[in-house]
Amino acid sequence: MSEPDPFSKPPSSSPPAAGLGRLWPLGALLVAALALCIGWYVTTLKLAQDLRQAAEALRARGYQVEMADPHFGGFPYRMKVTVADLRMVAPSGWAVRLGPIEGEALLFDLGHWVFAVDNGLTVTRPVGGEVRIGAARLRASLAALTAPTPRLAVEAVDLVLTTPPGARPFSLARADRIEIYSRTGVKDPTAAEALIRIDNATLTPGTVAATLFQDRRVSAALSLRITRRDALAGPDWSAAGRHWQAAGGRLEIDPTTPPGPDLRLAAGTGVLRFGPDGHPMGSVPLSLTAPDGGRRVELPLVFDPSGTHLGPILLGPSPRLF
């Protein structure tokens, strides 16, 4: 009978530790993937709840809101929210309908959203009826959601505006581009600032604007500031407007000159105040400049109890903001 070799290593009954060491990266990856899946799913539930709560808050303030159920996508690193149909009617009678609308944000940066509307939208005026707005590209960016006035940037390219039979014609028929921007006031954080640009617009034949500008293309820009934006609060839009007006809120116009290949409509410094009934009072100096810059026509836009006047022309009744 042979003796065991005293120098040999006895066999081990447990697997080598190195085998388990090679498996832990895979386990960590699986745990991270599971956490990402759960986080993305929980985020969709919260966004769906936020949308429902926002709609209910608007309804409580007198708005009518009709919204299709949202659909979510973009997993794993993005959040895409698609609403097939959305319609909102303000207490003042203004309404908008659009869809499908898609919003997209990074999963780890839900404070910055980019929206796209590929089928245009329909705006309903309290007096005048519907205006259908089609565009080759309609995009918007929304950021700084916790600021007093979020940063909004809207870009619409190659616009076509039409009205159905029976509706009042809309002055603007086409435009190469419309841009809208908003932000919190730079010098006054209680104010909201906005810039509106219209490039190379065609006016609807037969309207007062087309007659005034002799059916030529027009570019325009308007820079405005809403003071006391912090006072614009209340159970509904009318109450918020009256509270804002009582707090001394007003609309200030800053000088702006747009570029343009044809006529350029620019605004000078102006101030509009509002009565308790929501109608504006005041004037905004407008000027119309020919392409060569040599011919300039002053056209003050005046709001008073008798209506809205552009120079000597009565455009119609004074609009009601709230």
Backbone bond lengths (Angstrom), bond angles and torsions (degrees), N, CA, C in turn:
res aa  C-N    CA-C-N  psi(-1)  N-CA   C-N-CA  omega(-1)  CA-C   N-CA-C  phi
1 M - - - 1.455 - - 1.522 108.33 -
2 S 1.352 116.31 127.79 1.462 120.80 -175.48 1.512 110.04 -80.03
3 E 1.320 114.77 147.37 1.453 120.72 177.48 1.527 109.96 -86.07
4 P 1.325 117.91 146.69 1.482 119.40 177.27 1.508 110.90 -67.35
5 D 1.314 115.33 146.82 1.461 121.10 179.33 1.518 108.41 -72.00
6 P 1.329 118.29 117.37 1.460 119.87 -177.51 1.518 113.20 -68.40
7 F 1.343 117.54 -15.22 1.467 120.55 -178.04 1.538 113.16 -96.72
8 S 1.324 117.73 -3.52 1.479 120.00 -179.98 1.513 110.63 -81.71
9 K 1.408 117.28 147.70 1.475 123.44 -179.21 1.512 109.52 -83.94
10 P 1.339 117.57 127.41 1.457 118.97 179.72 1.523 111.01 -63.83
11 P 1.323 117.63 145.39 1.473 120.11 179.97 1.525 111.45 -64.22
12 S 1.371 115.91 145.02 1.480 121.22 179.61 1.515 109.71 -94.33
13 S 1.329 114.93 140.38 1.470 120.01 178.61 1.515 113.29 -89.79
14 S 1.395 120.62 -6.94 1.481 123.79 -178.80 1.518 109.67 -111.06
15 P 1.372 118.40 148.88 1.466 120.87 179.46 1.514 110.86 -65.95
16 P 1.294 118.37 155.70 1.461 121.22 179.73 1.518 111.02 -61.31
17 A 1.342 116.26 140.88 1.471 120.82 179.80 1.511 111.52 -65.29
18 A 1.332 116.74 -27.47 1.469 119.46 -179.34 1.511 112.07 -62.51
19 G 1.333 118.36 -28.36 1.466 120.46 179.05 1.511 112.06 -64.59
20 L 1.332 115.77 -43.31 1.472 119.13 177.56 1.514 110.82 -67.35
21 G 1.324 116.98 -35.83 1.456 119.74 -179.21 1.513 112.36 -62.22
22 R 1.348 116.36 -30.89 1.463 119.20 179.66 1.520 112.40 -76.11
23 L 1.332 117.70 -15.47 1.471 120.68 -177.50 1.523 114.08 -91.15
24 W 1.357 118.25 -19.71 1.463 118.18 -172.96 1.535 113.54 -65.95
25 P 1.354 121.56 -33.76 1.473 117.76 176.21 1.524 112.47 -61.41
26 L 1.347 116.57 -37.50 1.460 119.58 178.10 1.522 110.73 -65.55
27 G 1.329 116.77 -40.63 1.464 119.66 178.08 1.514 111.98 -64.31
28 A 1.335 116.77 -41.46 1.465 120.05 178.59 1.524 111.07 -63.90
29 L 1.347 116.31 -38.29 1.462 120.18 178.07 1.516 111.51 -64.41
30 L 1.332 116.16 -41.08 1.461 119.94 178.49 1.525 111.68 -64.70
31 V 1.331 116.38 -40.06 1.473 120.08 178.45 1.527 110.29 -64.75
32 A 1.354 117.32 -42.74 1.462 120.89 179.24 1.525 111.37 -63.66
33 A 1.344 116.51 -41.17 1.467 120.07 179.15 1.521 110.97 -64.76
34 L 1.341 116.11 -40.16 1.462 119.99 178.45 1.522 110.63 -64.53
35 A 1.350 117.11 -41.74 1.467 120.82 178.64 1.524 110.76 -63.60
36 L 1.349 117.84 -38.66 1.457 121.61 178.81 1.528 110.75 -65.08
37 C 1.328 116.87 -43.05 1.467 120.66 178.28 1.527 111.42 -60.98
38 I 1.333 115.49 -46.40 1.464 119.29 -179.16 1.527 110.29 -64.87
39 G 1.351 116.78 -42.96 1.461 120.23 179.59 1.517 112.43 -61.83
40 W 1.337 116.84 -42.68 1.466 120.41 179.80 1.521 110.45 -64.31
41 Y 1.337 117.13 -43.21 1.464 121.01 -179.03 1.528 110.89 -65.70
42 V 1.329 116.81 -42.99 1.472 120.09 179.19 1.532 110.26 -63.38
43 T 1.329 116.94 -36.69 1.463 120.63 178.54 1.527 110.98 -63.91
44 T 1.348 117.68 -40.41 1.468 119.64 177.75 1.526 110.97 -62.43
45 L 1.321 117.52 -39.52 1.469 120.32 178.64 1.527 110.67 -63.80
46 K 1.332 116.47 -41.60 1.466 119.41 -179.30 1.522 111.10 -67.80
47 L 1.340 117.51 -41.54 1.461 120.09 179.10 1.526 111.16 -63.69
48 A 1.329 117.39 -41.25 1.464 120.44 177.67 1.525 110.40 -61.65
49 Q 1.336 116.56 -41.08 1.465 120.05 177.95 1.524 111.31 -66.38
50 D 1.344 117.18 -40.59 1.466 120.58 178.65 1.524 111.40 -62.27
51 L 1.330 117.62 -40.14 1.459 120.90 178.68 1.531 110.79 -64.43
52 R 1.331 116.63 -42.06 1.465 119.59 178.53 1.530 110.84 -64.81
53 Q 1.317 117.00 -41.48 1.457 120.14 -179.77 1.524 111.61 -67.35
54 A 1.342 117.38 -37.09 1.465 120.40 177.37 1.523 110.92 -64.87
55 A 1.335 116.74 -41.13 1.465 120.17 178.26 1.526 110.93 -64.54
56 E 1.325 117.17 -41.89 1.465 120.17 179.15 1.519 111.05 -66.31
57 A 1.335 117.89 -36.74 1.465 120.54 178.32 1.530 110.74 -64.39
58 L 1.332 117.25 -39.66 1.460 120.56 177.41 1.527 110.83 -66.83
59 R 1.315 117.19 -41.29 1.465 119.70 178.59 1.532 110.84 -62.26
60 A 1.333 116.58 -37.68 1.458 119.85 178.68 1.527 111.75 -64.94
61 R 1.339 117.41 -23.18 1.462 121.47 179.03 1.523 112.25 -94.89
62 G 1.324 117.16 10.77 1.455 120.54 175.07 1.504 115.95 98.01
63 Y 1.323 118.17 3.33 1.458 121.06 178.46 1.530 110.10 -84.88
64 Q 1.319 115.44 152.79 1.457 121.31 169.57 1.530 107.73 -101.61
65 V 1.320 116.80 126.59 1.462 121.14 -177.41 1.522 108.88 -128.29
66 E 1.316 116.16 122.30 1.464 122.40 173.67 1.529 107.24 -121.22
67 M 1.327 116.37 118.60 1.459 120.50 -174.61 1.519 110.70 -138.71
68 A 1.325 115.95 130.11 1.462 120.29 175.21 1.525 109.64 -70.67
69 D 1.328 116.36 158.24 1.462 120.51 179.10 1.534 109.77 -62.57
70 P 1.338 117.12 134.61 1.470 119.52 -179.75 1.525 111.93 -73.16
71 H 1.314 115.50 149.61 1.464 122.22 174.03 1.526 108.09 -119.01
72 F 1.336 115.57 142.16 1.454 120.68 -172.79 1.527 110.59 -116.03
73 G 1.318 115.09 148.19 1.456 122.06 177.39 1.521 108.79 -157.83
74 G 1.344 115.61 -169.09 1.450 120.91 177.84 1.506 115.30 94.51
75 F 1.336 118.16 3.21 1.469 121.03 -179.33 1.532 109.52 -58.24
76 P 1.347 120.73 138.07 1.473 125.08 12.51 1.518 115.44 -104.75
77 Y 1.364 118.12 -18.26 1.458 118.96 -169.65 1.528 113.20 -103.82
78 R 1.315 118.42 -9.09 1.456 121.76 -178.43 1.526 110.16 -121.50
79 M 1.315 113.96 160.84 1.451 120.47 175.05 1.524 108.08 -122.82
80 K 1.315 116.47 114.40 1.461 122.20 177.09 1.516 108.91 -112.78
81 V 1.334 115.76 129.35 1.462 122.08 179.13 1.525 107.54 -121.24
82 T 1.319 116.98 122.72 1.462 122.07 -179.98 1.519 109.53 -118.69
83 V 1.335 115.22 127.50 1.461 121.84 175.57 1.524 107.05 -116.79
84 A 1.325 116.43 119.20 1.466 120.83 -173.01 1.519 112.54 -68.64
85 D 1.329 117.68 -31.37 1.465 120.25 -177.00 1.517 109.32 -153.93
86 L 1.337 116.49 133.97 1.466 122.03 -179.48 1.520 108.65 -141.23
87 R 1.326 115.96 130.17 1.465 121.28 177.55 1.516 109.41 -137.28
88 M 1.334 116.19 130.40 1.458 121.84 178.61 1.525 109.28 -130.90
89 V 1.334 115.71 135.85 1.459 122.75 178.29 1.518 107.46 -122.45
90 A 1.345 116.99 120.79 1.457 121.82 179.73 1.527 109.81 -80.61
91 P 1.329 118.09 157.35 1.466 120.56 177.74 1.528 112.98 -58.56
92 S 1.341 117.18 -24.92 1.465 120.69 179.43 1.521 112.62 -75.33
93 G 1.335 117.90 -10.20 1.455 121.24 -179.36 1.516 114.08 104.48
94 W 1.334 118.25 -14.83 1.457 120.71 175.51 1.529 109.70 -69.48
95 A 1.316 116.33 142.67 1.465 120.07 -178.49 1.518 109.43 -144.21
96 V 1.318 115.78 154.22 1.456 121.57 176.43 1.524 108.30 -139.43
97 R 1.325 115.33 141.19 1.465 121.32 176.60 1.518 108.41 -134.54
98 L 1.322 116.33 131.64 1.451 121.04 -179.57 1.517 109.72 -151.83
99 G 1.297 114.95 162.29 1.456 120.47 177.87 1.519 110.54 149.67
100 P 1.322 114.82 149.98 1.469 125.49 -1.82 1.524 111.65 -73.99
101 I 1.337 114.81 148.81 1.457 121.85 176.21 1.531 107.55 -121.16
102 E 1.335 115.66 134.63 1.464 120.64 -178.24 1.515 109.81 -122.25
103 G 1.335 116.30 129.34 1.454 122.25 175.02 1.516 109.88 -113.32
104 E 1.326 116.39 142.53 1.465 120.66 -177.27 1.520 109.79 -139.00
105 A 1.331 115.98 138.08 1.459 122.49 176.40 1.515 108.69 -148.39
106 L 1.321 116.56 158.43 1.452 120.42 172.59 1.524 109.08 -70.04
107 L 1.318 117.08 142.37 1.455 120.97 -177.57 1.523 111.34 -58.80
108 F 1.344 116.99 -30.87 1.451 120.69 -177.81 1.524 112.47 -99.05
109 D 1.341 117.82 10.76 1.468 121.98 177.35 1.524 108.94 -146.08
110 L 1.317 116.83 67.95 1.453 121.64 -177.48 1.523 112.71 -80.22
111 G 1.321 117.35 7.40 1.457 120.66 175.25 1.515 113.03 -92.32
112 H 1.338 117.75 3.73 1.468 121.59 179.45 1.527 108.63 -136.63
113 W 1.327 116.41 111.72 1.457 122.06 -175.86 1.521 110.62 -116.82
114 V 1.324 115.41 147.58 1.459 123.01 172.96 1.528 107.63 -120.63
115 F 1.341 116.76 129.29 1.455 122.05 -176.36 1.526 110.35 -116.50
116 A 1.318 115.54 150.02 1.457 121.73 177.90 1.524 108.99 -138.08
117 V 1.328 115.62 135.34 1.470 122.53 175.75 1.521 106.41 -124.38
118 D 1.316 116.90 113.70 1.458 121.06 -173.64 1.526 113.99 -98.33
119 N 1.326 117.28 -4.98 1.462 119.51 -176.91 1.517 112.34 -120.07
120 G 1.347 116.77 19.86 1.450 120.10 179.64 1.521 112.05 69.59
121 L 1.326 115.20 -166.85 1.455 120.64 179.60 1.521 109.37 -151.70
122 T 1.336 115.04 165.42 1.466 122.14 178.92 1.515 108.87 -123.73
123 V 1.327 116.72 125.65 1.455 122.71 177.59 1.523 108.17 -108.04
124 T 1.319 116.50 132.27 1.472 121.84 177.60 1.518 108.70 -107.72
125 R 1.329 116.49 123.84 1.459 122.28 178.66 1.523 109.64 -89.15
126 P 1.339 118.44 145.04 1.467 119.55 176.94 1.526 111.99 -59.70
127 V 1.327 115.72 -36.65 1.466 121.67 176.02 1.523 107.10 -126.56
128 G 1.304 117.01 114.15 1.457 119.62 179.55 1.507 114.33 128.54
129 G 1.336 118.09 -24.82 1.452 119.80 176.87 1.514 113.21 89.84
130 E 1.329 116.45 -160.73 1.459 122.77 -170.95 1.525 112.62 -82.14
131 V 1.328 113.94 150.59 1.464 123.04 169.98 1.517 106.80 -129.59
132 R 1.312 117.26 119.88 1.459 122.51 178.55 1.517 109.13 -91.71
133 I 1.347 117.04 126.18 1.457 122.11 -176.94 1.522 108.36 -115.90
134 G 1.315 116.17 110.93 1.455 121.47 174.93 1.513 109.84 -106.17
135 A 1.333 116.91 148.52 1.464 120.91 -178.77 1.518 109.24 -150.20
136 A 1.346 115.21 144.63 1.462 119.42 175.75 1.518 110.78 -67.40
137 R 1.330 116.64 -31.55 1.464 121.17 176.48 1.519 108.86 -146.36
138 L 1.312 116.76 126.53 1.463 122.60 178.28 1.523 107.35 -132.48
139 R 1.333 116.00 106.07 1.455 122.00 -175.42 1.522 109.36 -129.66
140 A 1.330 115.04 155.59 1.459 120.75 177.75 1.517 109.18 -147.48
141 S 1.328 115.53 149.78 1.458 122.49 176.49 1.522 108.18 -126.28
142 L 1.334 116.23 134.96 1.466 121.47 -178.41 1.523 108.19 -130.70
143 A 1.335 116.01 124.54 1.467 121.21 -177.64 1.523 109.11 -144.42
144 A 1.331 115.95 176.75 1.467 123.01 -179.00 1.529 110.20 52.12
145 L 1.333 115.55 53.86 1.461 120.66 -173.60 1.525 112.76 -66.09
146 T 1.328 118.03 -23.90 1.460 120.36 -179.19 1.525 112.69 -90.12
147 A 1.336 118.39 -2.97 1.462 121.56 178.69 1.528 109.81 -73.10
148 P 1.338 118.31 158.09 1.470 120.00 177.19 1.525 112.68 -53.53
149 T 1.331 116.53 -40.35 1.466 122.32 172.94 1.522 107.82 -127.23
150 P 1.324 119.47 111.30 1.467 120.69 -179.71 1.521 111.62 -59.93
151 R 1.335 115.66 155.59 1.461 120.68 176.06 1.524 109.11 -81.60
152 L 1.307 116.13 118.93 1.460 122.62 -179.28 1.519 109.02 -122.15
153 A 1.321 115.93 134.63 1.457 121.95 174.86 1.525 107.87 -133.80
154 V 1.327 116.50 121.33 1.464 122.66 -179.00 1.522 108.42 -120.06
155 E 1.324 116.42 133.02 1.459 121.57 177.41 1.526 109.19 -131.86
156 A 1.323 115.27 124.88 1.466 121.65 175.94 1.526 107.78 -125.11
157 V 1.333 116.36 130.17 1.462 122.01 -174.08 1.524 109.42 -120.55
158 D 1.343 115.75 139.21 1.469 123.08 178.05 1.532 110.50 55.46
159 L 1.320 115.31 63.99 1.454 120.73 -177.36 1.521 111.72 -84.93
160 V 1.338 114.41 145.02 1.455 122.83 172.49 1.522 107.06 -131.84
161 L 1.343 116.86 122.15 1.457 121.89 -177.74 1.518 109.11 -114.21
162 T 1.319 116.42 127.22 1.456 121.68 -178.62 1.522 109.75 -133.37
163 T 1.327 115.42 157.29 1.462 121.56 176.26 1.525 109.07 -124.25
164 P 1.333 118.24 141.99 1.467 120.62 179.70 1.517 110.87 -73.59
165 P 1.321 117.92 165.86 1.465 121.00 177.12 1.527 111.13 -56.59
166 G 1.318 115.63 135.23 1.457 120.69 179.53 1.511 114.25 94.95
167 A 1.337 117.50 -17.20 1.461 121.02 178.94 1.524 109.66 -86.76
168 R 1.328 115.46 153.59 1.456 120.02 177.58 1.525 109.24 -70.27
169 P 1.344 118.67 133.62 1.472 120.38 179.40 1.524 110.89 -58.18
170 F 1.330 115.33 143.68 1.462 121.55 177.05 1.520 108.43 -96.49
171 S 1.337 117.29 139.83 1.464 120.87 -172.96 1.524 112.72 -60.72
172 L 1.330 117.36 -36.15 1.464 121.24 -176.41 1.524 109.90 -92.96
173 A 1.333 116.50 126.39 1.460 121.16 179.87 1.523 112.60 -103.17
174 R 1.327 117.08 -41.85 1.462 121.57 -179.15 1.528 108.56 -146.69
175 A 1.322 116.20 160.33 1.461 121.35 173.42 1.516 108.71 -158.83
176 D 1.326 115.46 142.58 1.469 119.25 177.16 1.524 110.96 -67.58
177 R 1.343 116.14 -37.53 1.463 119.74 -176.46 1.528 109.87 -160.65
178 I 1.322 115.02 141.85 1.462 122.00 169.71 1.521 107.75 -129.36
179 E 1.327 116.04 131.26 1.454 121.37 179.45 1.524 109.51 -126.35
180 I 1.331 116.35 140.24 1.458 122.72 178.61 1.524 107.80 -133.98
181 Y 1.322 116.52 130.53 1.455 121.87 179.20 1.529 109.62 -131.18
182 S 1.324 116.45 146.21 1.465 120.51 174.93 1.522 109.08 -142.73
183 R 1.332 115.48 155.45 1.465 121.59 178.47 1.525 108.58 -166.08
184 T 1.316 116.51 167.78 1.454 122.05 172.19 1.527 109.04 -69.65
185 G 1.336 117.28 144.17 1.448 120.77 -179.08 1.515 112.41 -54.67
186 V 1.344 116.59 135.74 1.462 121.26 -177.69 1.527 110.52 -69.99
187 K 1.331 117.06 -46.49 1.462 121.10 -178.72 1.523 112.63 -93.29
188 D 1.312 116.64 -22.62 1.462 120.88 -178.80 1.518 109.16 -128.91
189 P 1.338 118.82 103.07 1.475 120.32 -177.17 1.521 113.93 -68.10
190 T 1.341 118.07 -10.97 1.467 119.78 176.21 1.525 111.46 -87.36
191 A 1.332 117.43 -1.25 1.462 121.50 -179.33 1.522 110.11 -106.88
192 A 1.331 115.05 161.01 1.463 122.45 174.34 1.520 107.82 -119.83
193 E 1.319 116.36 136.58 1.460 121.39 -179.15 1.529 109.80 -115.40
194 A 1.323 115.58 147.41 1.466 120.52 -179.77 1.513 109.61 -145.84
195 L 1.317 115.18 150.75 1.462 122.77 175.63 1.519 107.95 -132.27
196 I 1.333 115.95 131.50 1.466 122.60 179.09 1.520 107.88 -124.12
197 R 1.327 116.74 127.36 1.465 122.55 178.74 1.530 109.78 -125.77
198 I 1.322 115.07 136.61 1.462 122.09 174.53 1.518 107.35 -126.69
199 D 1.326 117.08 120.56 1.461 121.86 -176.08 1.522 110.55 -109.83
200 N 1.350 114.03 127.21 1.464 122.08 170.39 1.528 111.85 53.71
201 A 1.321 116.23 61.60 1.467 122.32 -176.55 1.523 111.15 -92.87
202 T 1.337 114.73 145.73 1.458 122.49 173.45 1.524 107.97 -107.90
203 L 1.328 116.44 131.32 1.456 121.32 -177.11 1.522 110.51 -92.88
204 T 1.319 115.41 153.19 1.464 121.39 -177.05 1.522 110.00 -73.82
205 P 1.336 118.61 123.16 1.471 120.16 -179.81 1.522 111.54 -57.45
206 G 1.325 115.19 141.20 1.462 120.83 178.17 1.511 114.42 91.81
207 T 1.329 118.71 -13.30 1.455 121.10 178.90 1.532 109.37 -83.69
208 V 1.328 115.65 164.10 1.463 120.59 -179.49 1.526 110.47 -60.78
209 A 1.335 117.03 -41.20 1.457 120.40 -178.76 1.526 111.60 -63.79
210 A 1.336 117.19 -42.20 1.464 120.38 -179.97 1.526 110.81 -64.12
211 T 1.329 115.81 -39.21 1.469 119.68 178.33 1.525 111.03 -66.72
212 L 1.330 115.91 -41.03 1.459 120.33 -178.34 1.519 111.47 -65.78
213 F 1.344 117.15 -40.87 1.457 120.83 -177.46 1.524 112.48 -95.67
214 Q 1.327 116.78 9.64 1.464 123.04 174.56 1.526 112.02 56.17
215 D 1.347 114.99 41.83 1.463 122.65 174.50 1.536 113.57 56.79
216 R 1.329 116.39 28.75 1.459 119.52 177.39 1.526 109.48 -97.82
217 R 1.324 115.82 160.51 1.462 120.32 177.74 1.532 109.72 -72.58
218 V 1.339 114.93 145.31 1.463 120.37 -174.51 1.525 109.23 -133.25
219 S 1.331 116.90 139.06 1.457 122.84 169.67 1.522 107.86 -115.25
220 A 1.323 117.05 141.82 1.462 120.57 -175.46 1.520 109.75 -143.97
221 A 1.327 115.23 156.75 1.462 121.56 176.86 1.520 108.84 -146.49
222 L 1.324 115.67 144.58 1.459 121.27 -179.28 1.523 108.67 -140.85
223 S 1.338 116.48 121.58 1.462 122.49 176.91 1.527 107.72 -112.49
224 L 1.312 116.95 121.13 1.458 119.92 -175.20 1.520 111.55 -134.27
225 R 1.320 113.81 160.74 1.458 121.73 -179.36 1.525 108.98 -135.71
226 I 1.326 116.67 128.02 1.465 121.93 176.51 1.522 107.24 -99.38
227 T 1.323 116.93 108.13 1.459 119.60 179.48 1.528 110.05 -78.48
228 R 1.322 115.53 157.62 1.453 123.33 -179.41 1.528 111.89 54.11
229 R 1.314 115.40 41.74 1.463 120.10 176.57 1.523 110.74 -58.55
230 D 1.331 116.96 -28.02 1.455 120.75 -179.29 1.519 112.88 -67.01
231 A 1.353 116.90 -19.90 1.468 121.03 -179.77 1.526 112.41 -89.58
232 L 1.329 116.68 -2.68 1.466 120.09 -178.42 1.528 109.00 -83.67
233 A 1.333 116.06 76.17 1.465 121.62 -176.53 1.520 109.08 -147.81
234 G 1.325 115.98 145.24 1.451 121.60 179.45 1.510 110.86 171.56
235 P 1.327 117.57 175.59 1.469 120.56 -177.84 1.525 113.26 -67.06
236 D 1.328 117.88 -23.18 1.465 121.47 176.71 1.522 107.97 -148.92
237 W 1.358 115.52 175.06 1.454 119.73 -174.42 1.520 111.73 -64.27
238 S 1.327 118.67 -40.66 1.463 121.15 -179.36 1.520 111.19 -63.51
239 A 1.337 116.20 -45.13 1.461 119.83 179.18 1.522 110.55 -64.73
240 A 1.343 117.40 -40.45 1.463 120.52 178.51 1.526 110.75 -63.14
241 G 1.333 117.22 -40.75 1.457 120.70 178.63 1.520 112.50 -64.54
242 R 1.316 117.17 -41.66 1.470 119.99 178.93 1.525 110.98 -66.95
243 H 1.332 116.73 -38.04 1.462 120.31 177.56 1.524 110.54 -65.31
244 W 1.323 116.53 -40.73 1.459 121.48 177.54 1.528 111.15 -64.69
245 Q 1.319 117.27 -43.22 1.466 121.47 179.96 1.522 111.15 -64.47
246 A 1.338 116.61 -41.39 1.461 120.52 179.64 1.526 111.88 -67.04
247 A 1.335 117.15 -26.51 1.459 121.28 179.47 1.525 112.23 -82.91
248 G 1.327 117.65 1.89 1.458 120.83 179.15 1.508 114.56 91.86
249 G 1.323 117.74 15.92 1.455 120.14 178.75 1.515 112.25 -65.63
250 R 1.302 116.44 143.76 1.461 121.75 178.93 1.517 109.80 -150.16
251 L 1.312 115.50 169.85 1.457 123.04 -179.91 1.524 108.44 -111.15
252 E 1.323 116.72 118.04 1.454 121.50 -179.50 1.527 109.58 -107.64
253 I 1.324 116.31 136.28 1.459 123.11 -179.51 1.519 108.86 -108.42
254 D 1.331 116.91 129.35 1.460 121.85 176.88 1.526 110.07 -101.04
255 P 1.342 117.00 150.27 1.472 119.55 178.92 1.526 111.40 -60.98
256 T 1.327 116.05 133.94 1.461 122.27 -179.88 1.520 108.99 -146.19
257 T 1.329 116.91 134.94 1.460 121.39 177.49 1.520 108.81 -125.75
258 P 1.325 118.50 116.63 1.470 120.36 -178.90 1.521 111.27 -85.99
259 P 1.339 117.26 152.62 1.462 119.57 168.55 1.528 108.89 -77.89
260 G 1.287 117.28 157.55 1.463 118.99 178.49 1.507 111.49 -176.40
261 P 1.341 117.92 146.85 1.462 121.25 -179.45 1.523 113.13 -78.08
262 D 1.333 117.51 -14.94 1.464 120.30 -176.54 1.523 108.18 -127.52
263 L 1.309 118.70 -123.75 1.461 121.86 179.77 1.524 110.27 -75.95
264 R 1.346 116.01 143.62 1.457 121.57 178.78 1.530 108.66 -121.08
265 L 1.339 115.22 122.47 1.459 121.60 178.96 1.520 107.80 -103.32
266 A 1.330 116.55 113.97 1.464 121.59 -176.25 1.520 109.59 -117.78
267 A 1.318 115.61 152.51 1.467 122.42 178.85 1.515 109.72 -108.96
268 G 1.329 115.51 143.55 1.453 121.47 173.61 1.518 109.99 -100.17
269 T 1.319 116.73 -167.17 1.457 121.78 -179.68 1.522 109.98 -75.38
270 G 1.323 116.31 127.86 1.461 120.84 -179.97 1.517 110.97 -151.54
271 V 1.316 115.51 162.94 1.462 122.06 179.68 1.523 108.56 -136.24
272 L 1.333 115.70 132.97 1.456 121.50 174.45 1.522 108.71 -118.74
273 R 1.324 115.66 127.49 1.457 121.66 172.26 1.518 108.27 -109.12
274 F 1.309 116.64 164.87 1.453 120.53 -174.73 1.515 110.32 -128.35
275 G 1.331 114.96 142.76 1.441 120.18 175.06 1.514 111.10 -82.14
276 P 1.339 117.14 170.90 1.472 119.34 179.19 1.521 113.57 -60.30
277 D 1.345 116.96 -19.47 1.465 120.21 179.35 1.521 112.50 -87.35
278 G 1.358 117.49 0.48 1.457 120.93 176.18 1.507 115.13 89.54
279 H 1.335 119.15 1.92 1.466 121.12 -179.88 1.522 110.54 -87.62
280 P 1.349 118.56 138.16 1.466 120.98 -179.63 1.520 111.69 -75.91
281 M 1.327 114.02 154.06 1.464 122.06 175.52 1.527 107.79 -139.66
282 G 1.329 116.05 129.97 1.453 120.36 179.93 1.513 110.46 137.76
283 S 1.317 116.33 -168.42 1.461 120.71 -176.79 1.518 110.63 -144.58
284 V 1.324 114.57 154.16 1.460 122.88 176.29 1.523 107.46 -127.90
285 P 1.339 118.78 118.09 1.466 119.54 178.28 1.526 111.16 -72.30
286 L 1.320 115.76 121.52 1.459 121.36 176.40 1.522 108.74 -113.29
287 S 1.321 115.59 149.88 1.458 120.63 177.05 1.516 109.44 -135.11
288 L 1.309 115.38 141.86 1.466 122.59 -179.98 1.522 107.91 -114.24
289 T 1.341 116.13 121.36 1.461 121.20 -175.22 1.520 109.82 -117.28
290 A 1.341 115.94 135.41 1.458 121.94 178.76 1.530 109.92 -71.89
291 P 1.357 117.99 163.18 1.465 120.76 -177.74 1.518 113.94 -56.34
292 D 1.356 117.29 -36.05 1.464 118.89 -178.38 1.522 112.21 -81.52
293 G 1.346 117.44 -3.91 1.461 121.17 178.90 1.512 113.79 76.10
294 G 1.319 117.54 0.70 1.462 119.57 -176.15 1.509 113.98 -88.99
295 R 1.311 118.22 -18.02 1.473 120.30 -178.02 1.518 108.69 -118.51
296 R 1.320 116.62 125.05 1.456 122.20 -176.09 1.521 109.06 -132.50
297 V 1.313 115.73 130.17 1.466 121.85 -179.54 1.524 108.65 -120.58
298 E 1.322 117.07 127.83 1.458 121.90 177.95 1.529 109.57 -86.58
299 L 1.336 115.87 128.72 1.462 121.52 -177.93 1.532 108.73 -132.96
300 P 1.312 118.96 85.48 1.464 119.52 179.10 1.535 111.53 -68.02
301 L 1.332 114.66 134.25 1.461 120.94 175.98 1.522 106.99 -98.65
302 V 1.321 116.72 114.92 1.459 122.17 -171.70 1.526 109.67 -118.24
303 F 1.328 115.60 134.00 1.463 122.70 174.59 1.528 108.04 -115.30
304 D 1.317 116.47 123.05 1.460 121.00 177.25 1.527 108.27 -146.90
305 P 1.336 118.70 176.60 1.475 119.69 -176.98 1.527 114.56 -58.21
306 S 1.330 117.53 -23.19 1.466 118.97 -178.59 1.524 112.87 -82.67
307 G 1.337 118.36 -13.64 1.460 119.96 178.31 1.514 112.31 142.76
308 T 1.344 115.11 -162.41 1.464 122.78 179.70 1.523 108.21 -107.80
309 H 1.327 116.29 127.42 1.461 121.25 -175.94 1.522 109.54 -121.62
310 L 1.313 117.26 134.61 1.450 123.67 170.41 1.517 106.82 -113.04
311 G 1.324 115.46 101.06 1.454 119.29 -171.05 1.530 109.04 62.68
312 P 1.317 118.10 -129.17 1.470 120.40 179.27 1.532 113.95 -86.75
313 I 1.337 117.04 0.42 1.461 120.68 -173.40 1.525 110.03 -96.76
314 L 1.330 116.26 129.79 1.465 121.60 174.44 1.525 108.10 -84.14
315 L 1.351 115.50 114.35 1.470 119.89 -178.86 1.511 112.26 -80.67
316 G 1.318 117.44 -29.62 1.453 120.44 -177.58 1.516 110.29 153.83
317 P 1.326 117.37 -171.11 1.460 120.12 179.66 1.523 111.18 -65.42
318 S 1.299 116.03 156.13 1.455 121.16 177.61 1.523 109.51 -67.57
319 P 1.339 119.35 131.00 1.468 120.80 -178.13 1.527 110.58 -69.43
320 R 1.302 115.32 153.52 1.463 121.40 177.48 1.528 108.77 -107.55
321 L 1.325 116.12 120.31 1.458 120.07 -176.84 1.520 111.66 -81.66
322 F 1.330 117.72 -36.22 1.462 120.36 -179.22 1.529 109.97 -147.04
